[in-house]
């Protein structure tokens, strides 16, 4: 089925009993005799991170006790199944008991996400413990969500030498082909003739030509959702060059495109009732004789002129042209993802992405989805007085607003390109600096599970609501 799950029952499937401290006594009392005997004297307490493996007299593993601590003691809930999974040897396991309130879908998702390891360049391939998806799990949905997120992680983790504009384009084509989506592209100098001047300017110095890749899928009678992703496959900073430490993980600067592909795959694999339009603005921000310069004035698809204050603020430029393109079709809602600003990381850290929304009534809906999906986000303001920070004496605006409120001014820049459309912007990091309950560290996908649940619940249909603009 996948490396993480199986549907095949086996006589030697090992049961895993997950407990909180206040339920240990009851759980021990209901264990089968052999397991209860093996657990005797082991002093299992149910504290977070506690794992006790139980063996038969012959030395065979016959059960696992796993503690997850008091209710409310962490922020990951059932996704902590990923942490448990990482302690287990390869084999087939089934969850025989779990805490009250642990949703089966989230438990399965946590297991699958915890099983991930980026092993493309390692001689020995990772073999994770498999979870038996018994009756009660929606195995197709769980598998599709985990597969999409782990694909997105792979895209981010792959070095720029192997994940340049052509390779990222090819990955989008693979996903489109799998789900019967139509895919088109505008590549290289055709970006100028087709009026995507900012994408062209950012990527024209790169070793492989920049491009706009679009994917469409679904019934046109369904609510129209556009998803836009920043796909800067490596960011040198351009002529405003990054430091060595700043450039070290810039393979992740295509993380917005990886998020867009991930959410699109979740939607298509689970056949959600939306008409989907995905736009990936793909380029490498390189330094060469053709690089655009600080002080240049660029045109844009929207017709606005942009003075380049800093060539390292390139993501908002490529997104501007892509957002303008999808907005021309007047979708019911636009979502964009971008590894956009260091200011967002200063404000909220690496694992709590800020989001901006120009429809106030949608913010509580998204926040409710973050809680049920254990996929945290935080709303930030489109504070209009800060638009003046983008003012230019020689163009309609600058591409950077100085040292204050960097993630807000970046969002305000993007807002100029969505016309009147309902829109959300997610400033994601695309990276976990360290291991989490369900992630190994490295490339990471944020926000998509919460957004998937919101879309599945009909959120796109309620998005326009011009009375709340």
C-alpha positions in Angstrom: 0.0 0.0 0.0 2.6 2.5 1.2 5.8 2.3 3.3 3.8 3.7 6.2 0.5 1.8 6.2 -0.9 -1.6 5.4 -4.4 -3.1 5.0 -3.2 -6.7 5.3 -4.0 -8.2 8.7 -1.3 -10.5 10.1 -1.2 -12.9 13.0 1.9 -11.3 14.2 0.6 -7.7 14.1 1.8 -6.1 17.3 -0.7 -4.2 19.4 0.2 -0.7 20.7 -1.6 0.5 23.8 -1.5 4.3 24.2 -2.4 5.8 27.6 -2.5 8.9 29.7 -1.4 8.7 33.4 -5.0 8.7 34.7 -6.0 5.7 32.6 -3.0 3.4 33.1 -4.6 1.2 35.8 -7.7 0.6 33.7 -5.7 -0.1 30.6 -3.5 -2.6 32.3 -6.6 -4.4 33.7 -8.0 -5.0 30.2 -4.8 -6.3 28.6 -4.8 -9.9 27.5 -3.3 -12.3 30.1 0.0 -12.7 28.3 0.5 -8.9 28.0 -0.6 -8.2 31.5 1.9 -10.7 32.8 4.6 -9.2 30.7 3.7 -5.7 31.9 3.9 -6.8 35.6 6.6 -4.9 37.5 7.4 -2.6 34.5 6.0 0.4 36.4 4.3 2.0 33.3 3.0 5.4 34.3 1.7 6.9 31.0 4.0 9.9 31.1 4.8 11.6 27.8 7.5 9.8 25.8 7.4 6.6 27.9 7.7 3.4 25.7 7.7 -0.1 27.2 8.0 -3.0 24.9 6.6 -6.3 26.1 8.0 -9.7 25.2 6.8 -13.3 25.5 8.8 -15.9 27.4 10.2 -16.9 24.0 11.5 -13.4 23.4 9.0 -12.3 20.8 7.6 -8.7 20.8 3.9 -9.1 21.7 2.9 -5.6 22.7 3.9 -2.0 23.3 2.8 0.4 26.0 3.1 4.1 25.1 2.6 7.1 27.3 1.5 10.5 26.0 1.1 12.5 29.3 -1.7 14.5 30.7 -4.5 15.8 28.4 -3.6 19.2 27.1 0.1 18.8 28.0 1.2 19.3 24.4 0.0 20.9 21.2 0.1 17.9 18.8 -2.7 15.7 20.2 -3.1 12.4 18.2 -0.3 13.5 15.9 2.0 12.3 18.7 1.4 8.8 17.2 4.3 9.9 15.0 6.7 10.1 18.0 5.6 6.7 19.2 6.1 5.2 15.7 9.7 6.3 15.6 10.6 4.2 18.6 9.4 1.0 16.9 11.3 -1.6 14.9 10.1 -2.4 11.3 7.0 -4.6 11.4 3.2 -4.3 11.4 1.5 -2.7 14.3 -2.1 -1.9 15.3 -3.4 0.6 17.7 -5.3 -1.4 20.3 -6.1 1.4 22.7 -5.8 5.2 22.5 -6.8 8.1 24.7 -10.3 9.5 24.7 -10.6 12.2 22.1 -7.9 10.8 19.8 -9.5 10.9 16.4 -8.5 7.8 14.3 -7.8 9.9 11.2 -5.4 12.2 13.0 -3.8 9.3 14.7 -3.1 7.6 11.4 -1.9 10.9 9.8 0.5 11.4 12.8 1.9 7.9 12.3 2.4 8.4 8.6 4.1 11.7 9.0 6.3 10.4 11.8 7.4 7.6 9.5 8.9 10.0 7.0 12.7 10.2 6.3 14.5 11.8 3.4 16.7 9.0 2.2 17.3 9.9 -1.4 21.1 10.1 -1.0 21.6 7.4 1.6 22.8 3.9 0.7 20.3 2.2 3.0 16.7 3.1 2.5 14.4 3.8 5.5 12.0 1.0 6.4 9.5 2.3 8.9 7.1 0.5 11.2 3.8 0.1 9.4 0.4 0.8 10.9 -2.5 -1.6 10.1 -5.4 0.6 9.0 -8.3 -1.4 10.5 -12.0 -0.7 10.0 -12.8 2.8 11.3 -9.9 4.4 9.6 -10.6 6.2 6.3 -7.6 4.5 4.7 -7.9 6.2 1.3 -8.1 9.7 2.8 -5.4 9.2 5.4 -3.0 7.7 2.8 -3.7 10.5 0.3 -3.0 13.2 2.9 0.2 11.6 4.2 1.5 10.9 0.7 0.9 14.5 -0.4 2.7 16.0 2.6 5.6 13.6 2.4 5.9 14.4 -1.3 6.1 18.1 -0.4 8.7 17.4 2.2 10.8 15.5 -0.5 10.5 18.5 -2.8 11.8 20.9 -0.2 14.6 18.6 1.0 16.0 17.9 -2.5 19.0 20.1 -3.1 18.7 22.9 -5.8 21.2 21.0 -8.0 18.5 18.3 -8.4 15.4 20.5 -7.9 15.8 23.4 -10.3 13.1 25.0 -12.4 12.9 22.1 -14.9 12.7 19.5 -12.2 10.1 21.3 -10.1 8.1 21.7 -13.3 8.4 18.0 -14.0 7.1 17.2 -10.5 4.0 19.3 -11.1 3.5 17.4 -14.3 3.7 14.1 -12.5 1.0 15.1 -10.0 -1.2 16.5 -12.8 -0.9 13.3 -14.8 -1.8 11.2 -11.8 -5.1 12.9 -11.2 -6.1 13.8 -14.7 -5.4 17.6 -14.4 -4.6 19.8 -17.3 -1.2 21.4 -17.2 0.3 24.3 -19.2 3.4 26.4 -18.9 5.0 29.6 -20.1 8.8 29.3 -20.2 11.7 31.7 -20.7 11.4 34.7 -23.0 7.8 33.7 -23.6 7.1 35.2 -20.2 7.7 38.6 -21.8 5.4 38.0 -24.8 2.7 36.6 -22.5 3.1 39.5 -20.0 4.8 38.0 -16.9 7.6 40.5 -16.7 8.4 40.1 -13.0 8.8 36.3 -13.2 11.1 36.8 -16.1 13.2 39.5 -14.4 13.8 37.4 -11.3 14.7 34.3 -13.2 16.4 35.5 -16.3 20.0 35.2 -14.8 19.4 31.6 -13.7 21.0 28.6 -15.4 17.6 27.3 -16.3 14.8 29.5 -17.6 12.0 30.8 -15.3 8.4 29.7 -15.9 4.8 29.9 -14.9 3.3 26.5 -14.6 -0.5 26.2 -14.3 -2.7 23.2 -13.5 -6.5 23.0 -13.7 -8.8 20.3 -12.4 -12.4 19.6 -11.5 -15.9 20.5 -12.5 -16.2 24.1 -13.6 -19.7 24.2 -11.9 -18.0 23.8 -8.5 -16.6 26.7 -6.4 -13.5 28.0 -8.1 -10.3 27.9 -5.9 -7.0 29.2 -7.1 -3.7 28.2 -5.3 -0.5 30.1 -6.0 3.0 29.0 -4.9 6.4 30.7 -4.9 8.9 28.4 -6.6 12.3 30.0 -6.2 14.4 26.9 -6.5 17.4 28.6 -5.0 17.8 32.1 -3.7 21.2 33.7 -3.7 19.6 37.0 -2.8 20.5 38.3 -6.2 22.9 41.3 -6.3 21.8 42.0 -2.7 23.6 38.7 -2.0 22.8 36.6 1.1 25.4 35.7 3.7 26.8 32.1 3.8 24.5 31.3 6.7 21.5 32.9 4.9 22.1 30.9 1.7 22.7 27.6 3.4 19.1 26.3 3.3 17.8 28.3 0.4 17.0 25.1 -1.4 13.8 25.5 0.6 12.8 28.8 -1.1 10.6 26.8 -3.5 8.6 25.7 -0.4 5.6 27.8 -1.4 5.3 25.8 -4.6 5.7 22.6 -2.6 2.9 23.6 -0.4 0.7 24.5 -3.3 1.3 21.1 -4.9 0.7 19.4 -1.6 -2.7 21.0 -1.0 -3.7 20.5 -4.7 -2.9 16.8 -4.4 -4.9 16.4 -1.2 -7.9 18.0 -3.0 -7.6 16.0 -6.2 -6.8 12.6 -4.5 -9.9 13.0 -2.3 -12.0 14.4 -5.1 -13.2 17.5 -3.2 -15.9 19.4 -5.0 -13.9 22.4 -6.2 -12.8 23.7 -9.5 -9.0 24.0 -9.0 -6.5 26.4 -10.6 -2.9 26.1 -9.4 -0.2 28.6 -10.5 3.4 28.0 -9.7 5.8 30.9 -10.3 9.2 29.1 -10.8 12.6 30.7 -11.1 16.1 30.6 -9.7 17.3 34.0 -8.2 20.8 33.9 -9.4 23.7 36.3 -9.9 25.0 36.7 -13.5 25.4 39.3 -16.2 21.6 39.3 -16.7 20.6 39.9 -13.1 18.2 42.6 -12.3 19.6 45.4 -10.2 18.7 47.3 -7.0 17.1 50.5 -8.3 15.6 49.0 -11.5 12.0 49.7 -12.2 10.0 46.6 -13.4 6.7 46.5 -15.1 4.1 43.9 -13.9 1.2 42.0 -15.4 -1.1 44.2 -13.3 0.3 47.3 -14.9 1.9 48.6 -11.7 5.5 49.7 -11.9 7.8 48.4 -9.2 11.1 50.0 -8.0 13.5 47.3 -6.8 14.6 48.3 -3.3 16.2 44.9 -2.7 16.8 42.0 -5.1 16.4 39.6 -2.1 12.7 40.5 -1.9 12.1 38.5 -5.1 9.4 36.1 -4.0 6.7 38.8 -3.9 7.6 39.8 -7.5 7.0 36.4 -9.0 3.9 35.9 -6.9 2.6 39.3 -8.1 2.4 38.2 -11.7 1.0 34.8 -10.8 -1.7 36.2 -8.4 -2.7 38.7 -11.1 -3.1 35.9 -13.6 -5.4 33.7 -11.4 -7.4 36.8 -10.2 -8.3 37.5 -13.8 -10.6 34.5 -13.8 -12.5 35.9 -10.8 -12.2 32.8 -8.6 -14.3 32.4 -5.5 -11.1 32.3 -3.4 -7.3 32.6 -3.8 -4.7 31.0 -1.5 -1.0 31.7 -1.9 1.9 30.1 -0.1 5.4 31.5 0.1 8.6 31.2 2.1 8.5 35.0 2.0 10.0 36.9 4.9 12.4 36.5 7.8 10.2 38.9 9.6 7.5 36.3 9.9 10.0 34.0 11.6 11.1 36.8 14.0 7.5 37.4 14.9 6.2 33.9 15.3 9.1 31.5 14.9 9.6 28.6 12.5 6.6 26.4 13.2 3.7 28.9 13.6 3.0 30.4 10.2 1.2 33.8 10.0 -1.6 34.2 7.5 -3.3 37.3 6.1 -6.9 37.4 4.8 -8.8 40.1 3.1 -12.2 38.7 4.2 -12.6 39.0 8.0 -15.4 36.5 8.2 -13.1 33.7 7.1 -10.5 34.1 9.8 -12.6 32.4 12.6 -13.3 29.5 10.2 -9.6 29.0 9.5 -8.7 29.2 13.1 -11.4 26.6 14.0 -9.8 24.3 11.3 -6.3 24.7 12.8 -7.6 23.5 16.2 -9.4 20.4 14.9 -6.5 19.5 12.6 -3.7 20.3 15.1 -2.2 22.4 12.3 -1.4 25.8 14.0 -1.6 29.2 12.3 -1.9 32.7 13.5 -3.8 35.6 11.8 -1.9 38.9 11.1 -3.3 42.2 10.0 -3.3 43.8 6.6 -2.6 47.1 8.3 -3.3 49.6 5.5 -1.4 52.6 7.1 1.8 50.6 6.4 1.3 50.8 2.6 3.2 54.1 2.8 6.3 52.1 3.6 6.2 50.7 0.1 6.0 54.2 -1.5 8.4 55.0 -4.3 9.2 58.5 -5.7 9.7 57.0 -9.2 7.3 54.1 -9.5 3.9 52.9 -8.2 5.6 51.2 -5.3 8.8 49.5 -4.0 9.2 45.8 -3.6 10.4 46.1 0.1 9.2 48.3 2.9 12.3 48.6 5.1 13.1 47.1 8.5 9.7 47.5 10.1 6.7 45.1 9.9 8.3 43.1 7.1 5.8 40.3 6.8 2.9 42.8 6.8 4.4 45.0 4.1 5.1 41.9 2.0 1.4 40.9 2.3 0.3 44.5 1.5 2.5 44.3 -1.6 0.8 41.0 -2.7 -2.7 42.4 -2.0 -2.2 44.9 -4.8 -2.3 42.0 -7.3 -5.4 40.1 -6.3 -7.9 42.7 -7.5 -11.2 42.2 -5.6 -10.8 38.5 -5.0 -11.2 36.8 -1.7 -7.6 35.9 -0.7 -5.4 34.4 1.9 -1.6 34.6 2.1 0.5 32.1 4.1 4.0 33.1 4.9 5.4 29.6 5.7 9.0 28.7 6.6 9.0 25.3 4.9 11.5 24.0 7.4 11.7 22.5 10.8 15.0 23.4 12.5 14.7 20.3 14.8 12.7 17.2 15.2 9.0 17.4 16.2 6.5 14.8 17.3 5.7 14.0 13.7 8.6 15.5 11.7 12.3 14.6 11.4 13.5 18.1 10.9 14.3 19.7 7.6 11.7 20.3 4.9 8.2 20.7 6.3 4.7 21.4 5.1 2.5 23.7 7.2 -1.1 24.9 7.0 -2.3 22.5 4.3 -4.1 20.1 6.6 -6.1 22.9 8.2 -6.9 24.3 4.8 -7.9 20.9 3.4 -10.4 20.5 6.3 -11.8 24.0 5.6 -12.2 23.3 1.9 -13.7 19.9 2.6 -16.2 21.6 4.8 -17.3 23.9 2.0 -15.2 26.9 3.0 -14.6 28.1 -0.6 -18.3 28.4 -1.2 -18.6 30.9 1.7 -15.4 32.8 0.8 -16.5 35.7 -1.5 -19.1 37.5 0.8 -18.4 41.1 -0.5 -20.2 42.5 2.5 -17.2 41.7 4.6 -14.5 43.2 2.3 
